[in-house]
Amino acid sequence: MFSWGGSKSSAPAPAAPSSHSPAASRRASTVSRSIHLSSYMNHSVLKPSTRRVSNDDTIYDTVFQTTNGFALILRVYLPNDTSRAPTMTLHGVRASHNWLDIRMKVIGYAPISSDQSWRSSNLKLGDAVYTVIHHFQLTPPSILEITDANLRRLNDGLRPPAKFGNVQPESAPPSYPTQNGSYHADQPRHQTQPQPQPQNEFVPPKLNFEIKNYEVDSMIPPIPSSFLKIDNMNLSELNQLVENNTVLQQFIDGTSEVKTLKEIKQSIETSNVNAAKANLVHEEEMEDVCTTVESLKQDLTSKMQRYRELDAERVALTHPPDLQEAIGELNVAKKSAYRESEKLADEWIDAGGEDVNDFVKKFMEVRLLYHSRAAKAERLENSM
């Protein structure tokens, strides 16, 4: 860990026990904002390397060093409304990590993944910040680019300039100037003891491209309360600054706050261009997939229509018939069998009454069918 003063900090103390015990989960969140800030600013490990960077008490920076030698800054935004979850981002870098989204916002730590999770966790801010920093220390993000000039100089002092990667830190790093003081890097003498991690703390990242106003505010550097360079100007320089718009514009463009804003603007523009190019690479593939999906959709529609027709036929075939309709059909069939038997008798008499056995056989078959249908009709009538 780093310190704000010139002396080296002692080995980090073990973190406070996690508040994710079953008993803590059952308690309602009663942690006040002052307790949150006190737990953060007076944390035995975080205090030497933490400073407020906003004019109010909402935004703080904590500098730390990873096991592969990089100095990083975790920017913490604590809303005035304690029911809302704090926001944590890696400031001044572009990096890749399963806990970070494209805005460098921490999304993989469950207790701050939503306002509800934060309230139910009952964690203090200091413990939450320590857990996130400790995780980044032991599993460092892959640094793609250091966008903050001061942070870049700090990292150049930690090791020979050049390569991002697995580089061991050097001792006696230089200070990192800020608005309220200077960071000083310390070479850790002992490995920090791993903090017990809350159960099921990893949340699969959800792509959320909505940027809220307070998130934008936390990225924008605060307006300085004073300008030391102006305070040290003589009268002629001040007159020139007031009367000459070119000189005034040059002075404004040279301030670190304006440079940071331009860097943020350029970073967003570059990110948008890269995202657009990445989307265009998959344009043809996406069109093919859309065509295939549309074809499958039409095929599914026709098959569903055919299924509905067959299902209607099945329902009609398997549905029990109406008793009155069944009795009526049996009576019609009974009369048909009776007429057929009478026709057979008349034809046999007209033929001279020969071949009695064959006549009796055919007549009995039709007559039995007649009586069977008559009995069924009578039975159904009696059941009503």
N, C-alpha and C positions, 0 to 999 in steps of 0.2 A: 504494500500500500504506500501511498505518497503522503507527505506532510506539507502543510502550508508554510511552516516556519523553516528555519535553517537547520534545526536539529533533526536527527533521525528518530522516527517513531519506533516504539517497541514492537515486538512481535504481536500480531493481531490476537486479541483475546477470542476465545470461542464465542460463537454467536449465541444469542438468546435462544432458548428452546422454541421449537416451532409451535405456533398457536393452532396447528391443525389437529390437535388432539380431539377425541370424541367429545370431551367436556366442553372444549372451546367452541366446537361446532354447534353445541346446543345453546350457547349463550348468545344473546343478541349483542350486536356491536355497540359498545358504549365508549369507545375510544374517542376522546375529544381531539380537536385540531391541535391544541397546544401540546397535548401528550404526544401526538404524532411527530410534531416538529422537534420536541425535546428528545424523543427517542432517536431521531435522525441526527440532529446537531450535536448531541452529547453521547453518541454511540462510541464505545471504547475503541473501535477500529476505524470507523468512518470519520470521526470528528476532525482529525488532523488534515484530512484531504477533502473536506467539504466546505463550500462557501456559497453564500447567496449571490445570485447574479441578476436578479430583478430588483426593481425599485421597491416592490412590495415583498411579501414573504411567501411567494408562490413558486418560484423557480430557483433551483439549486443545482450546482455541479459538483460531482465527486470524481476525482481522478484516481485511477488505479492502474496496475501493471499486470499483464497476463503472463502465463508461464512461458510463452514463446517470445517475451521481451517487448511487447508493444505497450505503450502508454495510451490509455483510452479514457474518455470522459463520459460518465453517465449523467445525463441531464434529467432531473426529476421535477415534474410539475405537480404540485399538490393543490387541488381546487379549494376554494373557500368553503364549498359545500362538502363536508366530510363523508356524506353518503355516496359521493362519486369517487370512483377509483382513481388513484394517481396515475400519471402518465410517465413512462421512462423511455428515453431514447439515447442512442449512442450519438454523441455530438461531434461534428467535425470530421466524420469519416463516411465512406461508403464501404459496406462490408456484407458478407454473406454468412448467415447462421440460421439454424432452424428456430431460433427464438426471435428473429427479427423479420419485419416486413420490409418492403422497398423504401419506406420512409425512415428506416432505422429505428422504428418503434418496437419496443419489447411486447411481443404478443404470445410468447410461449410460457409465461409464468402465470399459472392458473389464478392465483388470488387477485391479480389486477386485470384479468381478461374481460371482466364486466363489473358494473357497479354492484350487482347482486353478489358476485363472488367475493368482492372486496368487503362488503358488509358482513357476510356470513363467516369470512375467515377470521375476523377479530384480530388481525395482525396489526402490529405497530409499524409505522412507516420505516423506522430504522431497521427492523428485522427484515422487511420486504426488500429494501434496497440492498442490504448486506447479502441476502440470498441470491439476488440477481447478479451482483458483482462477483460473488464467489463462484457462481456458475460460469460466468464469462472468463474468470481467471483460470479455472481448471479445464474448460472446453472453449478455448479462444475462438472468436469469429475469424473468418478468412478476410483479411483486409485487402480491399480492392484499390482504395485511394484514400489518402488523408487530405481533406479539403480545407481544414483550418490551418492557417500558416503557423500560428503559435504551437499548435499540437504537432505539426510537422517538424518544427525546430526542436521541440522536446524529444521526439522520437529519434531525430538525427543525433542528438547528444547521448542517447542511451546506447547506441551501437554504431559501428561504421555505416555511413549512408549507403543506401542502395536497396538491398533486396528485402521484399516482404517475405516473410516465411518464418521458419523455426530458428530464430536468432536469440542467443542468450543475452540477457541484459548486462550492460557495463555498470560499474559502480560510479558514484559521485556524479549523477546527472545534473544538468543545469536547471535553473528555475524556469517556470512557465508564467510569464506575466499575464495578469488579468486586471479587471477593473478594481477589485478589492484587495489584491495581494498577489502572491506568487506561489505556484506549485513547486515543490522540490521532490524529486524522485529518490527513493531509498532502495538499495539492494536488499531484498529480504534475506535475513540470516537463517531463518527457519521456515519450513513449509507450513502454511496455515493449516490448522486442523480442519478437516472437512466438517461442515455444519450438517446436522441431521436434516435431510430434505423432507418437506411435507409429502405425504403419500399422494400419488396421482396428480402431481403438480403440472405435468406437461400436457398442454392442450394443442392438438393439431392446429396449425395456423389456418385461419380463415381469411381468405382474400377480402379485404375491406378497403375500398378506395375512397371512402368518405373521409374527408379531412375536416374536423371541427375547428371552430374559431379559436378555441383555447390551445389546440395543438399548433396552429399556425403561430399564435402569439408566443408559444414556448420556443419556436425556432428563430424568431426575429430577435436580434440583439436589442437590449434595453437602451432607451435614450439616455445619454450621459447627463448627469446633473451638472457637470462643469467640463470645460475644455482647458486643460493645462497649457496647451500651446497658445491659446488666445490670452490666457492670464499672463503669460510671459512676453507678449508682444508690446512693443513701444507704441507711441501715439501715431507715428507715421505709418507703421505697418498696419495698425488698426484702421486708419483712414483709407489706406489702399485697399484693405479687405472690404470696407463698406462701399467705397466708390467704384471699384473695379470688379465688374461681374465675373470676368474671366478668372481673376485671382480668387474670388469667393468660391467659384465653382471648383477650381483646382483644390482648394482647401477642403471643401465638402467631399469631393471624390477621394481625397487622401485619407479620410477618417476610416478607422477599422470597421466601424458599424456599417458604413456605406459599402465598403469592400465585401463585408460578409453578406450583405443583402444581394449584391451583384453575384457573388459566388452561389448563393442559394438559387437565384433566378437562373443562372447558367446551368446549374445542376438539374433543376427541374426541366428546363428546355431540352438538355441533353438526354435526360431520362425519357421524356416524351418522344423524342425522335427515335431513340433506340427501341422503345416499345412499339412505335408505329412500324419501324423496319422489321421487327420480329413478327408482327402480325401479318405484314405483307408476304413474308416468306411462306406462311401457311395459307395464303389466299386461295391458291389453286386446289390445295388439299381440302380446304373447307368447302369450296364450291362442289367438289366431287362428293363429299360427305353429304352436303345438303341435297344434291340430286338423288343420291342413293336413299336418303331418308324420305324424300318426297315420293319416290317410286314405291318404297315399302309401305308408306302411309296409304297410297291409293290401293295397293294390293290388299292391305289389311281392311280397308273400307269395304271393298267388294266381297271379301271373305266373311266379314261380319254381317253383311247384308244377306249372303247365302245362308249363314248360320241361323240368322233370325227366321228366315223362311222355313228351314228344316225344323227348327225348334217349334214353330207354330204348328207344323204338321204333326210333330210328335205329341204336342199337347192335345191336339184334336183327336189323335188316334188313341191315346191313353186315358182321355178324360171319360169318367163313367157316364153312360147315356142317361137321358131323362127317362123316368119310369113310364110316363104316358107315351113317349115316343117309342120306347121298346115294346110296350103292350100293343100299340097300333101296328108296328111292323110285324109282330108275331101273328096278329089277327089276319093281316094281309097275306102273310106266308102260309098260315093255316088254311085259308080259303083257297089259295093257289094249289096246295097239296090235295085238298078235297076235290077240286075240279079236275085235277090230273088223274086222281083215282077213278072218278066217275067216267072220265073219257076212256080210260083203259077198259073199264067194264063194258061200255057201249061198243067199243071197237071189237072186243072179244065176242060179244053176242052177235054183232053184225057179221063176223067172220065164220059163224057157225058153231062156236063153242068148242073148237078143237084145242088140243094141247093144254089141258087143264093145269098141269103142274107148272108150266112156264107162266101162265096167267096168274095163278095164285101167288107165285113168288114175287112177280112185279107188283101186283095189286097190294100185297101185304107190306112191301117196302114203302110204297107211297102212303098207304093208310096209316102205318106206324108213324111216319113223319108228320102226318096231319094231327094224330092224337098227341104226339110229343109237343108240337107247337101249341096246341090247344091247352095242354096241361100247364105249360110254362106261362102262357098268358093268364090263366086262371090263378096260378100261384102268385104272380106279380100283383094282380088286382087285389088279392087277399092280404098282401103285405103292406099295402098303402094305408 
